[in-house]
Amino acid sequence: MARQVPIANTRNIGIIAHIDAGKTTTSERILFYTGVSQKIGEVHDGQAVMDWMAQEQERGITITSAATTCFWRGHRINLIDTPGHVDFTIEVERSLRVLDGVVAVFCAVGRVQPQSETVWRQADRYGVPRVAFINKMDRLGADYRRCLEEMKEKLGAVPCLLQIPVGKEEKFEGLIDLLEMKFLSYSKDPRDPARFEVLDVPEALVEEAGEAREALVETLADLDDGLAEAFLEGKPIGSDRIQAALRTGTLGLKCVPVLLGSAFKNKGVQPLLDAVVDYLPSPLDIKPVSGLGPKGETQTRPSADESPLAALAFKLMSDPYVGHLTFLRIYSGTLNSGDQLLNSSRDKTEKIGRLLKMHANKREEIKEAGAGDIVAAVGLKNTQNGDTLCDPSNPLVLERMHVPEPVIHIALSPKNKDEADKLSHALGKLASEDPSFRVRTDRETGEVIISGMGELHLEIVCDRLQREFKVQVNLGAPQVAYRETITKTVEVEYKHVRQTGGRGQYGHVWLRLEPQEPGTGLVYETAVVGGTVPKEYHNAVGAGAMEACQKGGARAGFPVTDLKITLFDGSYHDVDSSEMAFNVAGSMALKEGLKKAGSVILEPIMDLEVVTPEDFVGDVIADISTRRGRIGNLDTLAGSKVITAEVPLGTMFGYSSELRNRTQGRATFSMQFGRYQPLPENVALEVIAQREAKKA
């Protein structure tokens, strides 16, 4: 295949950050400077290219990850702009699963914020190398040094500062490049935002720049023995040697190059693009992707066009012009329009209709794509998020992505009963696009229940139902996703015996149920000695027990979590035993055990951060306390106060309106899921009473 750009010159990168750090503004500048767009799109006036959904343009936030391709210094950059709002964290999760590197954007005023920590941990989970961009250096209260300290304290990062600013806050003029020791002076003419001059370092800053460069070399010397030796001997160290050490350290996840700028004021974006090319990996720099072969053996696929095809479907989208799109990251091999592929996750054959390169919601048709590319395919009928597509003669299943559990539910119904089928079809499409959005029908009430990551998440879903699918719906009150767990270890026996005219059913099990640490989830193990329960029935027992956990605990019928289930004994019958009999025995034993194990209800606890003018601190703290919140820290940030707290989700519905009223609209907040913890007994009794009343 004749490649337009060598694979070594490909960069698959994403932009991640806390909400309002400036991700989309940075993306828009990248598109402008790389020549993809001729006009700079702004988030605040709804003109951002990467925020193409109507809901994004109206609200000034990113909801869905948008993919595009641009070129810089002979390199192809496949760029994904991700949301910062915690409700859309699945977009970050699935993007990080397929990206080779990321740019983490921090606000020079807000510094390391709660969602910054979340996306950083997500990048840690997938081992993705990072470059950091401290944005908004022109803002009042900008403090890049404090941001560097928080990167060390809160993220455990080793930041390597590559620039220092010239001018402060509104007098921010440009940057000193510490590698080349040059002053990048940016144009003040708004008609010429791309222009900057490379000048000598101003005399007043020569000493500060020299000290900063020495600090950079000293940091890298801890990671590079050769550089350390030259540093200790006092030898001159050139920019090429520093760059090489930076690249090695970044790819090895040992350090993070840090750049400064103001994307909105068009300062610092070109050096950021240089850093993407210089320090972030190409597909050749990452480990060959591995997966499971047909016999469960681990196989690897080098990132090369000659390797057998292996691609991961990481995003589904409905396009009004071309229909159903499946976004693919090609890890190895080549893909052509018209190819017959194997969906190894579902053991189904798929045919590629057309291949598209996406630019936000615009598209360019291509005939073929190779290793390292990110493309959209048309015509895949059976492929879902996280599925593997591969060469039928070389099957491989890649690791699926991590999907967070929803924390909020809402009941809905069509306003017009004739639209029930239309609603069902629309919800099915939305659920296939977004793995963190779930749909189910309540067994007792028959209501359709939708579940998501927060109020905003479900609000956007309902908005899309009305706009895109033309379905009008009635909404119920939001409901918290409570869970149950146990407080003590129990052992329980259940014997399932049923004798009918023909073959009977016999399944006999002993299960041990043990409470686990919060966040562990459900764990199933076997400890059967002597074959009292044959191995072929072990999975059936586990499946039955797990199914019973999902159906609900003994206290209020909420799904059970943080529980270890061990099958340790039982018996079987040569004729009457079957997988179905042991499945039933596992399910019934679990139910019996939950009654004896002291079930408690768990509620989701959210990590809350409120930024408010000092005048309103007392009001805000008093309100949090009435919501059963626990105040953590109270910090000062650029003339405002930052309150961190832990608050039960069940008390936070409608909080944005209440905060606006209490602070004259001057406070902002962000909230993300922290953990589950036991519900106070008096509140638990209220929750149980409400649940019983609803069933009645």
N, C-alpha and C positions, 0 to 999 in steps of 0.2 A: 504494500500500500504506500503510495507516495504521500508522505506526511507534509503538511503545510509548515509545521513547526516540530523540531525534534522533541522526543519525549523528555529529554533532559532540560528542555526550555519550557516545560509546562508547569504551571503552578495552580493547584486546586486549593483555593483559600476561602475562608469565611470571615465575616466581621461579627464579633460578639461583644456584648456590653450590657450594662444596666440601662434601663429605660432613660431616655433623654441625655445619654452621654454623647450622642452625635454620630451614631453608626450610619444612618441613612444619608446624612449630610456628607459624611466622609465618602460613602459609596458614590454619591452624585458627583463629587469632585474628581474621584478616580475616573468615572466615565467621561467627564469633560476633558481632563488632561490626557487621556489615552485616545481621544478623538471619537469615542463611541457616540457621544451626544454633542451637539453644537451649542447647546444652551444649558446653563446650570439650572437644574430643577431644585426647588426649595420645598422642604417639608411643611413649613408654616403656611405657604400659600397653596398647598395641595398639588404642586406641580412635580413632585419627585418622581423620576422614572421608575425607581425600584419599589415605590409604594403605589402600585397601580390599581389595587382594589378600591372601590368607592368608599368602603368603610375606613380604609387607611387614610385616604385623602381628606375625609371629613374630620377624623379624629386626630390626625397628625401623628399616628403611631404605626409601627410595622406589625402586621398580623401574620402574614405568611412569608416564608423565606423565598426571596426572588433570586433567580440565577441569571447570570449574564457572562459574556466573554469579551475580554479586551486584550490589547497588546501593549507591551512596554519594553523597550530595549531588546526587541527581537524575541521576547518571551510571550507566550500565550497565558493569560491569567483567567482561569474560570473562577468567577467571583460569586459568592452567595451572601446576600445581606439578610441577617436573621433578626427576629424580634427581640426586644429587650424586656417586654412585659412577661412576668412569670406565668401568666395564664396560657401563653403560647410557647412554653418551654420545650414541647415536643419538636417544634421547628428547629430549635438549636440542637436538640439531641440527635435528630436524624441527619442534620447537616454535618455535625461533627463526626458522625459514623462514617461518612464518605469523603471527608476532606483530609488533605495532607498537612495543612498548616492554617493558622488563624491569625488575624489581627485583633487584639483585644483593645477596645477603646475605653479610656477612662476620662472622666470629666476632671479637669484640673481643680475645680471648686468642690465637687461632690466626692472626688477621690474614689476609694474602693467601697462600693455600696453593696447592699445585700445580694442583688442579682448578679453583680460582678463576681461575687464569691461562688454563686451557683453555677454560672457558665464556666468559670475557671475549673471548678471540680468536674464538670462534664468533660472539659478538654483533657483533664488529668485521666479520667476514666478511659478515654480512647487513646491516650498517649500522643496528643497532637502538639507539635512544636508551635510556639507563639512568638509574635512580635507585638510589643505594646505601643500604643499611640496615646499620649496624654493630650487630650483635646481641650479646646476652650481656654487657651492660655491668655486670651485677650479679656477674659471676664474678671469682674471685681472679685477679689478673694482667691484668685488662682494661685496654687501653691504646689508646684511640681515636686518639691523636695518631700513634702509631707505625703504626697501620693506614693513616692518611691518607698518611704518608710512603711506605709500601710501595705504595699505589695509584699514587702518582706514579712511583716507581722501577720497579716490576715490570710495571705495566699501562699506563704512559704516559698516565694519566688526569689530568684537571684537576678535583680534588675541590672542591666548594663546600660548606663546613660550614654547615648551617642551624640547628644547635642545639649547646649545650654542656651537659654533665651537671651535676646538683646531687647531690653525694655520690658516693662512689667505692666500687666493688666491692659488698660486701654492704650498704653504707650508701647505695646509689644510690636517690634519692628521686624524681627527676623530671628535667625538662629545661627549659632556658631557650630560648625561641623567639627567634632573633636578628632575625627580620623585624619581629615585633610587640613585641619586648623584654618578654615576659611569662614568668612561671614556671608551668609545667604541673606541678602537684603531684598525684601519683597516690595513689589510695586504698590504704590498707594492709589493708583488709577483704577477705579472699578471697571473701566472699559477694557483693561488689559490685565485680568486676574492671573494669567499664567506666567507672567514675567517676573523674574528675580535676577539680581546681579550677584556674582561671586566676587567678594572683596576681601581685602586683608582684615584680620581681626582688629577691631578698634583697640587702640593702645590701652585704654582704661580697663579692658577686659582680658588682656594677654595673660596676666598672672592667674586670674580665676579659671580661664580656659585651660591653661597648662596644668593646674591642680586637678581639674576635672578629668583631663586626659590621663593623667597619672593614676587617678583613682580607678578609671576604666581598665587600664592595663593591669593594675594590681588585682582587681577582681578576676580578670581573665587568667592571670598567672596562677591563681588557685586551681584552675581547671585544666591548664595546659603546661606540662613540665618544661617543654622547650622554651615557651614564652617566659616562664618563671626564671629559667636560667639566664636568659638574656636580660631580663629586668634586674635581677640581682647583680649582674656584672656591669650594669649601667650602660649596656649597648643601646644604640638608637633602634627603636622599633617602628618599622614603617606601617603605613595604613593597610597594605596587603596582608602583612603578618597578623594584624589585629583582626581584619575581616575573616581570615581563615580560622582563627581561634573562635571568633564569634559564631561562625557558621557551624563549626563542629560542636560547640557548646549548645547552640540552639537545637540542632538536630538530635542531640543526646539528652534533651530536656534538662540540661544543667544550668542554663541561663536564659534570660529574655532580653533581647535588644530593646531599648526604650527610646522612642522619638517623641518630639514635642511639636505642637502646632495649634492652629485654629482653622479647622476645615471651613467654617462659615466665612472667615475672612481670607480664605485662599492661601493660607500660610502653612508650609510643612508637609503638603500632600505629595509633592514630587519625591522628596527624600524617603517618604514612607513607601512609595512604589519601588524605589531603588532597594529598600530594605527587604521588601517582599521577594524581589528577584535574587538578592544577595544572600539572604539568610534562611528563608523558608524552603522546605524540601520540594524537589520534583518527585514524580511517582517512582523514579529509580532510587531515591534516597530513603524510602520507607521500606520496612520489611515486606517480603513477598506475602501476599494475602494467603491465609490458610483456612481450610474448611474440612468437612468430613466427607470422605469418599463413600461409595456404595456399601462397603463392609464396616463402616464406622471408623476407618483408619484416617489419620490426619494427613492431608495433602496440602502442598503449597503451589502457588501459581506466581512465577516471576512476572513483573510488570513489563511485558514485552508483547509486541504484536504477533510474534511467532508462537506464543504459548496458547494452549486451548482456552477458549472463551470462558470467562467468569465475570458476571456483572451482578450488582445488587440493586434491586428496586427500592428506592428510599423515599419516594414521594409520588402520590397520585393526584391528578388535577383534572377537572372538567373544563375544557376550553370551548367557548361557544362556537368557534369556527371549525376546529378540527376534531372535536369530540374528546374522548378519554385519552389523557396523556399519562405516561408512566416515565418518571425520571429515573435514569440509570447511571450508576458509576461503573465504568468498565475498568476492572482491575487487571485483566490480562486478555490477550487475543484481540481479534477484530470483529466488528459487527457491521453487517450490511443490510440495507432495506431489502425485505423479502426473505431473510434468513429464517429457517425453522430452528427453534431452540427448545431446550428442555427446561421447564420450571421444576428444578429438582426439589424445591421445598414442598411442592404439591404433586409431584410426579405427573405433570401434564405437559403437553406439547403446546408451544406458542409460536405464532408467526409474526415477525416484525412487518408492519404495513409500511410506515414511513419513519424516517429518522429526522429529528429537528434539533437545531441549536437554538436555545432559548435566550432571548434578551428581555428580561422581565416578562411581560405578557405578549411580546412580539416573537416571531419565530422565523428561522431560516432553514429551508429544507437542505439536507445533505444526503449523500448516498452511502457513506461509510464513516465509521469512527473506530479509533484504536485504543490501545491500553492507555489509561490515565485520563480518558475523556469523560465528560459529564454531558449526557444528551437526553432528549425526551423521545420516547417511542410511541407511535400510534398503532393501535390494532391489537394490543394485548388484552385478552378477555378474562383470563383466570389469575392474573398476577396481582398480589396484594403487597402492602408495605412490608419490607423486610425479606421478600422472597428472592431467591437466587435464580438467575438465568444462566445457563451454561451450554457448552457443546454437548449434544446428546451422546456422543461417543466417549466423552470424558466427564461424567457427572461429578458434581461437587456441591455441597451445601455450605454456604458462608454463615457466619454467626449473625443472628438477628440483632436488631437494635433494642436498647432498653426503653421500655415505655412506662412512664410514671402512672400511678393509680389515681383516678379522679377523686376529688375531695368534696364535690358539691353535686346535688341532683335537683332537677326541676321536672315536675309533671306537666305534660302538654297534651292538647287535643286539637283537632281541626275545628275552626269555627263553623264550618259547613260539613256535615257528615258525609256528603258526596265526595269530599276531598280526602277521605281517609287513605285511599290507595296512593294518591298523589303525595301525601305526607310520608307514607311508608317508603316510597321510592326515593324521595328527597333525603330523608334521614339516612337511608342505606348508602346513598352516594356520599353524604358528608362524613359518615362513619368510616367509609373506605378510604377517604382522603386523609383523615385525621385519626391516628391510632389512640390519641388521648381522649377522644370523644366517644362515648359509649351510648348505646340505645338498648333498652330492654322493656318488656311489658311486665308490670307488677302482677304477680300470680293471684293476689287476693282481690285487688281493685280493678284489674284490667286496664289501668292507666298506662300510657306510654311514658317512660321515665328516661330523660336524657341526663348524662353525667359528664362533667368536665372539670377543668383545673381551676375554675373561679367564676365569679359572677360575670366578668367581662367576656370570658370565653363563651359562656352560654348565651350572653346577650348578642354577640356577633353571630352565633349559629342561628338564633331566631331571626336576626336581621337578614341573613342570607336566605333563610327559608322564604321570607316574604319577597325579597328583591329578585333573587335568581330563580326560585322555583314557583313563585306566585302562589304560595300557600299561606293563608291567614290562620294563626293559631291562638288558642287561649292558653295562658301560662298559669301554673300553680305557684305557690310560694316556694322559695329555695329550700332545699333540705340538705342537712349535713350528712356526709358519708361516714356514719359511725361504724365502728368495728367492735368485735368482742374478742376477749382472750381469757385464759384461765390463770388461776393464782396458785394452784398446787398440782403436784404430780399424782396421777392415779393410774391404776391398772384395771382394765375392764375386759370381760369375756362376753362374747356373743356367739350363739350357735344358731345358724339359719338352717332349719330342717323343714322341708315341705314334701309330703308324699302324695303323689297323684296316681292316676291309673297306670301311667307308663313310667318313664324314668323320673326319679325324684330330684330334689335339690338338697345339697349338703355342703355347708361352708362353716367352719368353726375357727374363730380367731381369738387371740389375746392381744390387746393393744396397750401400749404404755403411752400416756399423754403427758407431756412436760412443757411448762411455760418457758418461753425463750426471751432473749433480750429484745427490747423494742426495735422494730425495723427489720427483724430477722425474716418475717413472713412465715410461710408454711414449709416444714421440712418433713420428709417421709423417709424412714430407714427400715431395713429389715435386720433382725438379729435372731433368726430362726436357726436352731441347732437340731441336727439329726433328721431333717426333712419332714418334720411334723406337718408343715405346710409346703407342698412342692413349689419349686421356683416358678413354674409357669403360672401360679396363682398370685404371686407376690404383687405384681403390678396391678392386678384387678382389685386387690385389697386397698392398695394405695389410692387408686382412682376413685373407689367408693368413698373412702374417708375424705379425700380432698373435695369431692362433690358435696358431701354433707357439710363441710366447712363453709363452702360458698352459699349453701342454702340457709345457713344462719345458726347462731349459738343458742344456748339454753336460756339466756336471760331475756333477750328481746328479739331474737331472730336476725341480728345483724351478722354479716360475714365474719368468720373467725380468722384471726391472724396471730403471728408470733407464737406458734405452737409446733412442737416436735412430736411426730407420731411414729412410734416404733412397733412393728409387728414382731413379736418375740416367741409366740407359740400358737398352737391350734391343732386341728386334726382334719383329716379328709376321708372321703369314701371313694373306693376304687371306681364305682359306677356312677354314683349320684353327684359327685363333685364336679363343678364347672367354673369357668371364669365368672359367669353371671352370679352364681351362688356366693362366691367369695367377695364379689363386688358388693352385694347386698349385705353380707356379714360385716365387711369393713365399714360401710355406711352406717349401719345400725349400731355397731360397737362404738363408733365415734359419737353418735348422738347420746348414747347411754353414758359415755365417759364425760361428756361436757356437763351433764346434769350433776355429776359428782365432784367436778374439778373446780368449783367456785368461780363461775363466769363473772367477768366484769366488763362494762361497756367502756370503750375507748373513744376519745374525740380527737379530731385533728387540731393541733396547735399551730398557729401561724406566727412567723417571725415578722414583726411590724416595725417599720421605720417611718417616723413622722418628722418632716422638716418644717418648722414653724417660727414666725417672728417671736421674739422673747416675751412680748406682751401677753401672748396666749398660752404660754407653757402650762400655767396652773390649770386652765380650763381643759386643755388637751389631756393632761395626766389624770385629772379627775374623771374625765369621760372614759379613759382606758381602764381605770380602776373599776368603774361600774360595770364594765364588760368582762369582769373576772381576769383582767390582764395583769401581768407582772412586769413592772418597769425594770429595764436593764440599765442602760447607760444614758447619761444626758451630756451631750458634747456641744461644743460651739463650732459653727461652720459659717464663715463669711458673714458674720453679723446675725445669723439665725441659730436656733437651737435644734439639735438633732436628738430625738427621743427614740430609743430602741426598746421594744417590749415583746413579750410573748402573750398572745391573745387567742382564746378559743375561737375557731371559725364560726361556731354557732351564734356568737354574739356580734359578728361583724357585718351582717347584711345591712346595706344602706349606710355604711360608715362614711362613704365619700360625701354624701349630702350633709351628714351631721358635722363632719370636720369643716366643710365649707361654711356652714352656718356659724360655727363657734369661732372661726378665725377670719371672718369677712372674706373668705375665698383666697386667703394668702398662704395657707399651708398646703403642703403636698404629702402624699404618703405612698409607700410601696409595701407590699405584703406578699410573702411566699410561704409555702408549706414547710413546717419545721419537723414535726414528729407527731405521733399519737401518744396520748397519755390518758390514764383512767379518769372517767367522768365523776365529779363529786356525787355522792349518793343522792342528795336532794334533787339535783338536776337529772340524774339517771331516772329517778322515779317519775319525774315530769315527762321525760322522753318516752318512757315505757307507756305511760298513760295516754300520751298523744298517739302513739303507734296503735295501741289497742282501740282507741276511739275511731281511728281511721279505718281499721279492719271492720269495725261494727257498722 
